């Protein structure tokens, strides 16, 4: 009896699953993530560059060599002719003030423009008493232009330390012997006179009809003014309305020529009453005329 033999058909491989594997799926999903793609394109190369620089600059000799090279390049650029300042000019200042400015700046020319601190130089120039404002500019051709506005003297102020010049704002300009005057200036004296220059100028303008009789103004108690005449006589002005009071005195001078008499002082401090102080000789004559009952104006015997 023959044994039974089972016949088999041809052996075939199992069908392949078309779905991606879990790892392939995760990789594809990660690649589609914007942050991941940006990291691979930008972050990773940047990180590599940073690490390379850190390794390179970790050597002190390498850092020193790079620093020296940078300084050498900088010196070469700064020393180029187009960046050098060779001349300095001062405009708007008198010769004396120009000399003060050059001394205050004290530049050793030629010098690189990179070594100039224009703000510091301007502050140094404006610190000079005679300079009100200053403007500094580096122009083509290596020219440093300094344009200044000087303080204009408005008054001669007599202080305890001597006579000085002050401007219309009361700022010190120079000593009287340090700067020649282009025109005569009003003279003032007294503590605090520099704080009321505008009032002093108005009073001096109102007193201009006095002409050569006017000597100057004196600040009294930092409250009011006295008008001082050349012969020492004074007109005492009130604290308020000084110009108006002086105008009334000048009107009285036009009518009665009060300043032509033996008057030592005219007191206008009380706006309701004018007080006149006579000289000793005038007082003696007044007493004599009263004793003789003479008219003090005409000198004739009354009644």
TIVEX-999350 format. One line per 3 residues: number of its first residue (from 1); their letters; for each residue x, y, z of N, C-alpha, C. Coordinates in pm, whole numbers, plus 50000, padded with zeros to 5 digits. Layout:
<pts>
NUM) a) X/Y/Z/X/Y/Z/X/Y/Z  ...
</pts>
This chain:
<pts>
1) xxx) 50085/49882/50000/50000/50000/50000/50089/50122/50000  50061/50212/49904/50145/50333/49893/50101/50437/49994  50208/50502/50048/50174/50609/50143/50117/50732/50069
4) xxx) 50032/50798/50140/49970/50917/50083/50065/51037/50097  50089/51107/49991/50178/51226/49991/50095/51349/49961  50101/51444/50057/50024/51570/50038/50102/51663/49948
7) xxx) 50034/51705/49848/50097/51798/49752/50069/51945/49793  50174/52018/49780/50164/52162/49814/50177/52245/49689  50103/52361/49694/50116/52452/49581/50242/52537/49594
10) xxx) 50265/52627/49503/50385/52716/49507/50383/52808/49631  50500/52826/49694/50514/52908/49817/50521/53057/49778  50433/53136/49833/50432/53281/49803/50458/53362/49932
13) xxx) 50528/53486/49918/50560/53573/50034/50433/53648/50077  50421/53677/50206/50303/53750/50254/50298/53892/50194  50179/53944/50176/50162/54081/50120/50219/54187/50217
16) xxx) 50287/54289/50161/50352/54395/50241/50250/54503/50278  50254/54542/50404/50160/54644/50452/50202/54783/50399  50116/54852/50321/50154/54984/50264/50163/55095/50368
19) xxx) 50114/55079/50488/50119/55184/50592/50262/55201/50644  50308/55328/50669/50446/55349/50720/50457/55296/50862  50583/55272/50898/50608/55228/51034/50586/55343/51132
22) xxx) 50583/55308/51257/50560/55410/51360/50672/55512/51364  50797/55466/51345/50912/55559/51349/50914/55649/51226  50881/55588/51111/50876/55671/50991/50764/55774/51001
25) xxx) 50655/55733/51058/50543/55826/51073/50580/55942/51167  50646/55909/51276/50687/56015/51370/50789/56109/51307  50881/56054/51228/50981/56139/51163/50916/56234/51064
28) xxx) 50818/56180/50987/50750/56267/50892/50669/56376/50962  50603/56342/51070/50526/56441/51145/50616/56548/51205  50733/56504/51254/50826/56600/51313/50882/56694/51206
31) xxx) 50909/56642/51088/50962/56726/50980/50859/56829/50935  50733/56796/50946/50629/56890/50910/50606/56998/51016  50666/56982/51133/50653/57082/51239/50740/57203/51207
34) xxx) 50684/57327/51204/50765/57446/51167/50883/57470/51260  50862/57448/51389/50972/57475/51483/51088/57380/51459  51058/57253/51435/51163/57155/51410/51239/57187/51282
37) xxx) 51168/57221/51177/51234/57255/51050/51319/57380/51065  51267/57481/51139/51344/57603/51160/51470/57575/51243  51459/57485/51337/51576/57450/51418/51682/57382/51333
40) xxx) 51639/57290/51245/51736/57220/51162/51802/57312/51060  51728/57410/51010/51784/57498/50907/51862/57614/50965  51821/57665/51085/51884/57785/51140/51951/57757/51274
43) xxx) 51875/57696/51363/51925/57679/51498/52047/57590/51508  52039/57475/51440/52151/57381/51448/52279/57438/51389  52276/57498/51267/52400/57559/51217/52452/57672/51308
46) xxx) 52359/57752/51361/52401/57860/51451/52468/57805/51576  52410/57701/51630/52469/57639/51747/52608/57586/51718  52623/57530/51600/52755/57478/51562/52857/57592/51550
49) xxx) 52814/57704/51491/52905/57819/51478/52942/57873/51614  52844/57885/51705/52872/57937/51839/52969/57847/51913  52949/57720/51902/53040/57626/51969/53181/57635/51912
52) xxx) 53188/57652/51781/53320/57665/51719/53390/57793/51765  53314/57904/51771/53373/58029/51819/53414/58018/51965  53331/57953/52045/53365/57938/52186/53494/57859/52203
55) xxx) 53509/57755/52123/53634/57676/52130/53753/57758/52084  53729/57840/51978/53841/57918/51923/53881/58031/52018  53780/58100/52073/53809/58212/52161/53842/58168/52304
58) xxx) 53830/58041/52331/53868/57993/52463/54017/58004/52488  54093/58017/52382/54238/58033/52394/54270/58181/52413  54338/58216/52522/54369/58357/52551/54459/58418/52444
61) xxx) 54550/58343/52390/54639/58396/52286/54559/58433/52161  54460/58352/52129/54377/58384/52013/54300/58513/52037  54244/58530/52158/54171/58653/52190/54262/58775/52184
64) xxx) 54382/58764/52237/54476/58876/52234/54514/58912/52091  54534/58812/52008/54571/58838/51868/54457/58909/51794  54333/58867/51820/54218/58931/51754/54205/59076/51800
67) xxx) 54221/59101/51931/54209/59237/51985/54316/59329/51928  54438/59282/51920/54546/59362/51864/54521/59392/51717  54467/59298/51647/54438/59321/51505/54328/59426/51489
70) xxx) 54225/59418/51572/54117/59517/51565/54171/59657/51597  54256/59668/51699/54312/59798/51735/54401/59853/51624  54473/59765/51559/54560/59809/51449/54477/59862/51332
73) xxx) 54369/59793/51301/54281/59840/51193/54219/59974/51231  54178/59988/51358/54119/60114/51401/54219/60229/51391  54344/60204/51434/54445/60310/51425/54472/60349/51280
76) xxx) 54471/60252/51193/54494/60283/51051/54382/60370/50996  54257/60342/51039/54144/60423/50992/54149/60563/51051  54177/60573/51181/54178/60704/51247/54291/60793/51196
79) xxx) 54401/60733/51154/54516/60811/51109/54508/60850/50961  54399/60817/50898/54386/60855/50758/54371/61007/50747  54425/61068/50642/54422/61215/50630/54283/61275/50633
82) xxx) 54183/61206/50579/54048/61264/50574/53982/61271/50712  54039/61204/50812/53982/61208/50946/54065/61292/51042  54161/61367/50993/54247/61446/51080/54204/61593/51079
85) xxx) 54211/61656/51197/54180/61797/51213/54313/61871/51224  54335/61964/51132/54463/62034/51125/54455/62179/51173  54337/62243/51160/54324/62384/51194/54198/62406/51278
88) xxx) 54202/62512/51359/54085/62554/51436/54067/62704/51419  53946/62745/51387/53915/62887/51372/53803/62927/51466  53811/63049/51520/53711/63102/51613/53646/63223/51548
91) xxx) 53515/63219/51534/53438/63329/51475/53344/63387/51579  53323/63520/51571/53228/63587/51658/53283/63632/51791  53414/63622/51811/53474/63660/51939/53579/63767/51918
94) xxx) 53595/63851/52018/53699/63953/52015/53836/63887/52031  53944/63957/52000/54077/63895/52014/54106/63843/52154  54064/63918/52257/54090/63873/52394/54014/63745/52426
97) xxx) 53888/63740/52385/53807/63620/52410/53857/63503/52325  53902/63530/52203/53957/63425/52119/54077/63360/52185  54162/63442/52245/54278/63386/52316/54234/63301/52435
100) xxx) 54129/63344/52505/54078/63264/52616/54022/63131/52568  53954/63132/52454/53896/63009/52399/54007/62912/52359  54108/62961/52293/54218/62872/52252/54289/62814/52374
103) xxx) 54301/62895/52478/54363/62843/52599/54276/62740/52669  54143/62759/52665/54053/62664/52730/54046/62533/52653  54048/62541/52520/54041/62420/52438/54171/62342/52444
106) xxx) 54281/62412/52424/54416/62355/52436/54430/62225/52356  54412/62237/52225/54425/62121/52136/54566/62115/52077  54621/61995/52073/54751/61973/52011/54728/61924/51869
109) xxx) 54715/62018/51777/54687/61986/51638/54814/61948/51564  54806/61861/51462/54685/61791/51414/54644/61678/51507  54516/61645/51500/54459/61543/51587/54348/61471/51511
112) xxx) 54328/61344/51542/54222/61268/51476/54085/61316/51525  53991/61322/51434/53856/61365/51472/53790/61265/51567  53838/61139/51566/53782/61041/51658/53823/61069/51802
115) xxx) 53928/61147/51821/53975/61179/51955/53916/61309/52008  53828/61372/51932/53768/61498/51974/53628/61473/52033  53607/61523/52152/53474/61520/52216/53416/61660/52205
118) xxx) 53336/61682/52101/53285/61816/52074/53196/61867/52187  53119/61779/52249/53032/61822/52359/53115/61871/52478  53221/61800/52509/53307/61842/52620/53378/61973/52587
121) xxx) 53422/61990/52463/53487/62114/52423/53390/62232/52430  53265/62210/52384/53166/62317/52391/53136/62357/52536  53124/62258/52624/53100/62289/52765/53218/62367/52825
124) xxx) 53339/62334/52782/53456/62404/52834/53458/62550/52786  53416/62572/52661/53415/62709/52608/53304/62790/52672  53185/62731/52686/53072/62805/52745/53091/62831/52893
127) xxx) 53188/62764/52955/53219/62793/53095/53296/62924/53111  53347/62979/53001/53416/63108/53008/53314/63218/53034  53343/63313/53123/53244/63416/53158/53200/63500/53038
130) xxx) 53288/63525/52944/53256/63614/52833/53179/63546/52722  53159/63414/52728/53094/63340/52620/52952/63305/52662  52857/63339/52577/52717/63304/52604/52683/63168/52546
133) xxx) 52710/63146/52418/52687/63016/52355/52804/62986/52262  52822/62857/52232/52929/62813/52142/52877/62697/52059  52923/62692/51934/52886/62584/51842/53013/62536/51772
136) xxx) 53038/62405/51776/53159/62347/51718/53120/62250/51608  53187/62262/51493/53163/62172/51380/53296/62142/51311  53309/62016/51268/53427/61976/51190/53388/61984/51043
139) xxx) 53456/62069/50971/53427/62089/50830/53529/62018/50744  53501/62014/50615/53591/61947/50522/53726/62017/50521  53827/61937/50490/53962/61991/50488/54029/61990/50623
142) xxx) 53969/61921/50723/54030/61915/50855/54023/62046/50931  53909/62117/50920/53895/62249/50983/53790/62241/51094  53829/62276/51215/53738/62281/51329/53688/62425/51344
145) xxx) 53560/62446/51313/53501/62580/51320/53432/62598/51455  53473/62702/51526/53414/62736/51656/53344/62870/51641  53213/62871/51654/53134/62994/51644/53076/63025/51781
148) xxx) 53105/63143/51830/53063/63180/51965/52980/63308/51959  52896/63324/52060/52822/63447/52083/52869/63502/52217  52929/63619/52213/52982/63679/52335/52871/63744/52416
151) xxx) 52895/63751/52546/52807/63830/52632/52839/63978/52611  52735/64058/52593/52753/64201/52567/52744/64276/52701  52846/64348/52739/52839/64425/52865/52728/64530/52860
154) xxx) 52650/64538/52967/52541/64635/52975/52561/64735/53087  52632/64695/53193/52652/64782/53309/52793/64764/53363  52840/64869/53429/52961/64861/53511/52915/64848/53656
157) xxx) 52949/64737/53717/52905/64710/53854/53024/64725/53948  53012/64819/54039/53118/64842/54138/53094/64748/54256  53184/64653/54274/53174/64558/54384/53285/64586/54486
160) xxx) 53286/64510/54591/53390/64526/54693/53527/64488/54640  53528/64400/54539/53655/64355/54482/53698/64437/54361  53619/64536/54324/53654/64620/54211/53539/64629/54111
163) xxx) 53562/64704/54006/53459/64725/53904/53464/64611/53802  53345/64559/53770/53334/64451/53673/53225/64485/53573  53225/64413/53462/53124/64429/53358/53023/64316/53369
166) xxx) 52894/64348/53361/52789/64247/53361/52698/64273/53242  52632/64165/53195/52544/64181/53080/52402/64210/53125  52309/64212/53029/52170/64249/53060/52101/64147/53148
169) xxx) 52156/64028/53163/52098/63927/53250/52170/63918/53383  52268/64005/53404/52339/64006/53531/52457/63912/53538  52494/63850/53425/52607/63757/53426/52740/63834/53420
172) xxx) 52837/63785/53493/52970/63844/53490/53031/63825/53351  53090/63932/53298/53153/63927/53166/53304/63933/53179  53354/64035/53246/53498/64051/53263/53522/64164/53361
175) xxx) 53647/64175/53404/53686/64289/53485/53692/64415/53399  53669/64528/53461/53667/64652/53383/53801/64678/53315  53910/64640/53379/54042/64662/53321/54084/64550/53226
178) xxx) 54001/64446/53211/54036/64334/53125/53977/64346/52985  53880/64435/52969/53813/64444/52840/53785/64589/52806  53838/64638/52695/53811/64778/52658/53665/64797/52618
181) xxx) 53610/64912/52654/53471/64942/52625/53459/65014/52491  53360/64972/52413/53334/65038/52285/53252/65165/52304  53180/65177/52414/53096/65294/52443/53083/65308/52594
184) xxx) 53053/65426/52643/53032/65441/52788/52911/65360/52835  52924/65303/52953/52816/65221/53009/52768/65281/53141  52641/65260/53174/52591/65304/53305/52665/65233/53418
187) xxx) 52679/65304/53529/52749/65248/53644/52649/65225/53757  52660/65110/53823/52576/65078/53937/52666/65025/54048  52612/65026/54168/52683/64975/54284/52581/64921/54382
190) xxx) 52629/64846/54478/52541/64795/54581/52515/64647/54569  52484/64586/54683/52455/64443/54688/52325/64412/54615  52331/64310/54528/52212/64268/54455/52183/64346/54330
193) xxx) 52270/64439/54293/52245/64518/54172/52247/64431/54046  52321/64320/54049/52327/64232/53932/52200/64153/53912  52111/64150/54010/51986/64075/53997/51872/64159/53942
196) xxx) 51890/64289/53930/51784/64379/53880/51843/64471/53773  51916/64413/53680/51980/64492/53576/51875/64560/53488  51767/64489/53458/51664/64548/53371/51605/64674/53432
199) xxx) 51581/64674/53564/51528/64793/53630/51631/64906/53630  51757/64870/53652/51862/64972/53651/51872/65038/53514  51859/64961/53409/51867/65018/53275/51749/65111/53247
202) xxx) 51630/65076/53298/51514/65163/53277/51531/65295/53354  51581/65287/53476/51601/65410/53554/51708/65497/53490  51815/65434/53443/51922/65511/53379/51871/65578/53252
205) xxx) 51786/65511/53175/51729/65573/53055/51639/65690/53091  51563/65675/53200/51476/65786/53242/51558/65904/53293  51677/65877/53349/51761/65983/53403/51852/66046/53299
208) xxx) 51839/66006/53174/51927/66060/53070/51919/66212/53055  51802/66280/53083/51801/66427/53074/51898/66496/53171  51944/66424/53273/52041/66484/53365/52176/66504/53298
211) xxx) 52203/66431/53193/52327/66450/53119/52450/66421/53203  52543/66516/53202/52669/66497/53273/52654/66501/53425  52538/66543/53475/52517/66543/53619/52504/66401/53675
214) xxx) 52465/66306/53593/52440/66170/53639/52572/66095/53654  52590/66040/53773/52710/65960/53799/52680/65810/53796  52570/65771/53857/52535/65629/53857/52421/65601/53953
217) xxx) 52395/65471/53973/52288/65425/54061/52348/65337/54171  52288/65347/54289/52332/65265/54402/52211/65187/54453  52230/65055/54466/52125/64969/54520/52129/64976/54672
220) xxx) 52016/65012/54732/52009/65031/54877/51928/64918/54940  51995/64841/55025/51929/64733/55097/51866/64628/55008  51915/64617/54887/51859/64523/54790/51708/64541/54775
223) xxx) 51661/64669/54789/51518/64697/54780/51486/64809/54682  51572/64911/54677/51541/65028/54596/51673/65090/54549  51660/65204/54474/51775/65268/54412/51790/65413/54461
226) xxx) 51915/65458/54463/51950/65599/54477/52017/65644/54348  51973/65759/54297/52041/65820/54183/52147/65914/54238  52273/65887/54202/52386/65964/54254/52434/66059/54145
229) xxx) 52446/66189/54181/52495/66289/54087/52646/66306/54103  52706/66374/54009/52852/66385/54008/52906/66460/54128  52829/66551/54186/52875/66627/54302/52837/66561/54434
232) xxx) 52790/66436/54428/52758/66362/54549/52613/66371/54594  52535/66459/54536/52395/66469/54574/52319/66345/54528  52208/66318/54597/52134/66195/54571/51985/66223/54556
235) xxx) 51923/66138/54472/51778/66135/54458/51733/65998/54505  51661/65992/54616/51620/65867/54677/51488/65822/54614  51492/65710/54544/51375/65659/54473/51299/65558/54559
238) xxx) 51169/65544/54539/51091/65446/54615/51112/65305/54562  51063/65206/54638/51073/65068/54596/50988/65041/54473  50868/65098/54471/50777/65078/54360/50760/65210/54284
241) xxx) 50753/65201/54151/50733/65320/54069/50852/65413/54069  50972/65357/54065/51093/65440/54069/51103/65530/53946  51071/65477/53830/51083/65555/53707/50984/65671/53708
244) xxx) 50861/65647/53752/50761/65753/53757/50801/65862/53856  50856/65821/53970/50901/65920/54068/51014/66005/54013  51106/65943/53942/51217/66017/53883/51166/66113/53775
247) xxx) 51064/66073/53701/51007/66161/53600/50947/66287/53664  50885/66272/53780/50828/66389/53849/50939/66483/53895  51051/66427/53939/51163/66511/53980/51221/66588/53862
250) xxx) 51233/66520/53748/51286/66588/53630/51189/66695/53581  51060/66673/53597/50962/66777/53562/50976/66897/53654  51003/66871/53782/51025/66980/53877/51154/67055/53844
253) xxx) 51251/66983/53796/51376/67047/53754/51353/67140/53636  51270/67098/53543/51240/67183/53428/51167/67311/53470  51081/67301/53572/51000/67417/53613/51075/67506/53710
256) xxx) 51131/67448/53815/51191/67528/53923/51342/67515/53933  51402/67433/53846/51547/67411/53851/51591/67378/53993  51527/67277/54050/51555/67242/54188/51697/67193/54208
259) xxx) 51754/67131/54107/51891/67081/54121/51994/67192/54109  51951/67312/54070/52042/67425/54065/52055/67494/54201  51976/67454/54298/51980/67513/54432/52070/67429/54521
262) xxx) 52088/67476/54643/52176/67406/54739/52101/67288/54801  52070/67191/54716/51997/67073/54760/52095/66958/54773  52095/66893/54889/52183/66779/54914/52114/66649/54876
265) xxx) 51985/66640/54906/51914/66515/54884/51767/66544/54855  51715/66470/54758/51572/66475/54726/51515/66337/54757  51426/66333/54854/51372/66206/54903/51234/66183/54841
268) xxx) 51225/66079/54759/51099/66044/54693/51044/65911/54745  51093/65863/54858/51050/65732/54907/50903/65730/54945  50853/65844/54991/50710/65857/55019/50643/65916/54895
271) xxx) 50561/65839/54823/50504/65889/54698/50410/66008/54717  50362/66028/54840/50268/66138/54866/50336/66266/54909  50466/66261/54932/50534/66380/54981/50678/66382/54932
274) xxx) 50719/66494/54878/50858/66512/54834/50933/66585/54944  51045/66530/54989/51125/66589/55095/51259/66631/55038  51296/66754/55069/51423/66809/55019/51513/66841/55137
277) xxx) 51635/66793/55130/51735/66826/55233/51832/66928/55175  51842/67045/55243/51931/67152/55198/52068/67137/55260  52164/67203/55199/52299/67204/55254/52302/67287/55381
280) xxx) 52412/67279/55456/52425/67355/55582/52421/67505/55554  52487/67549/55448/52486/67692/55415/52346/67737/55376  52275/67655/55300/52139/67691/55260/52046/67694/55381
283) xxx) 52066/67602/55475/51983/67602/55597/52009/67726/55680  52134/67768/55685/52166/67890/55762/52102/68011/55696  52107/68019/55564/52042/68130/55495/51892/68126/55516
286) xxx) 51835/68006/55517/51691/67992/55538/51652/68041/55678  51732/68007/55777/51702/68053/55913/51712/68206/55920  51812/68261/55852/51829/68406/55856/51713/68476/55788
289) xxx) 51669/68422/55674/51557/68485/55603/51428/68472/55683  51413/68361/55752/51294/68349/55835/51297/68448/55952  51417/68468/56003/51426/68564/56114/51394/68704/56066
292) xxx) 51432/68735/55942/51403/68867/55887/51269/68870/55816  51200/68757/55820/51072/68744/55752/51085/68780/55605  51191/68717/55542/51212/68737/55399/51152/68620/55323
295) xxx) 51110/68651/55202/51060/68545/55113/51177/68459/55072  51175/68328/55102/51290/68244/55069/51318/68230/54921  51218/68266/54837/51240/68253/54692/51294/68383/54634
298) xxx) 51237/68498/54678/51278/68626/54621/51379/68700/54706  51389/68664/54834/51483/68734/54922/51431/68869/54966  51308/68906/54932/51254/69037/54971/51172/69022/55099
301) xxx) 51170/69128/55171/51097/69128/55299/50948/69124/55272  50882/69032/55338/50740/69017/55316/50661/69112/55406  50540/69148/55354/50443/69228/55430/50505/69349/55488
</pts>
